[in-house]
């Protein structure tokens, strides 16, 4: 881990109201640098699994031992529009357990636990400023870098 930025958003402090402006800011910014994507969903998220099957051309992979389903594939304009316009469920929450963005097979952005945890690999100084500028009040972050581990 050369340079890693980890964010946790504590929704329990928000008294049940969840604001995902930060999440959309991150997705809009980082998806532009991705060439492939991976979604992870729990097997019991039947409606969301069905929706991803119908609305995307991603390959569905059953991860039986983990009791999860994964959807993987290349980023395209239609997929980006789908993510930006249809990311929230009926309760106003991010509907996918995890989204992983990759470039040339290397993971550089991960949104997990329905958007409450974000991990960004090797952000540059401008990206760190952007990240900090959109963090909600109920977020904590940890910036790990190579110098800290030496």
N, C-alpha and C positions, 0 to 999 in steps of 0.2 A: 504494500500500500504506500505509494509515493506521496499522494496528496488526496485526502478524502474528506468530504463534507457530509456529515450525517445530521439530519433534521428530524425532530420528533414533535408532532403537534398533538397536544393533549386536549381532546375534544370534551372530556368530562368537565373541564373548567368553564366551558362555554354554556353551561346550563341547557344542553340539548340542541343548541343552534350551531350549525357548522357552516363555516364560510370557506369555500375552496378557491378563492381568488388566487392565493399563492400557488396552488396546485396547477391551475390553468396557466398561470404565468410561466411556471417551470416547464410544463409540457409544451406550450407554444414555442418557447425558446429552444429547448433541447431536442425536440423531435426533428428540427431542421438539420441537425448534425447526424441523425441516425440513418442507417440504410436498412436496418431490420428491427423487428419488434417481437416481443414475447409477452403473452398474457398468462397469468396463472389464476385458476379459479378452483374452489373446492367443489367436489362432486355434487354436493347438495344445492349448489347455485344453478339449478336446472334452467331457469328462465334466461339467465345471463349467458349460459353456455349455448342455449338455443339461439339467442340473439346474435352472438358472435359467429355462429355457424351460418346464419342466414345473411347477415349484413357485411361479412368480410370474406375474402378469399384465402384466409389464413389456414394453414394446415393444423388440424386438430390432433393432439397426441394425448392418449390416456396415460396418466401416471398412477397406475393402480396402487402401487405400494405406498404412495403418498396420499392416496385418496383425493387426487387433484386431476385437473385437465389443463393442458397447456395448448395455446394457440400460437403458432410461430409463422413468420413470413417477412416479406419485404415491405418496406414503407412505400405507400403511394398516396396520391392526392386524395382519393376517396376515403382511405383509411384515416388520414389526418383529419378530414372533415368530420368523419364519424366520431372520432375521439373528442374533438373540440366541441361538437354540438350535442353529443348523446352520452356523456360520461357519467351523468348522475342518475341514480335510481329514483323510484317514486318517493323516497324519503329524503331526497336531496343529498345523498351520499355518493361518493365515488363507487361505481358498481363492480370494479375489478379488484380482486385481492392484490395482485401485483401486475405491474407493467415494467418491462425491462427494455431499455433502448440500447442498441448496439451499433457500432461502426466497425466494419471489417471483422466481425466476430468478437470484438472486445466490448464488454459491458461498460457503459460509462454513466448510465442513469437508471436508478431503480426506484419506483414508487411501490411501497408495500403497505400491508394492513389497511387497505382501502384508502390510501392517500395520506395516512397519518405518519408514515415514516418515509423519508426520502434519503437516498444515498447517491452522491454525485462524486464520480472519480475525476481527479485532476482538473478541478475548475480553475480558470485563470483569474486574475485579479478583477477584471471587469465582471465576470460571472459571479464572483463572490460578492461584489458590491450589489449586483442585481438581486442575488439570493437574499441578502440581508435586507434589502429595501422592501421586499414583498412579504417577509415573514410575518405571520400574525402574532399578536401579543402572547398567545398561549403556546408558542413554539420555543423549543430549546434547540441549540445546535452545538455540534462538536466539530472542530476542524482539526483533523489529524494530518500531520505531514511527516515526511521522512526525517527531518531534523529532530522531531520529538522522540523518535524511536532509537536514535543513535546514542 
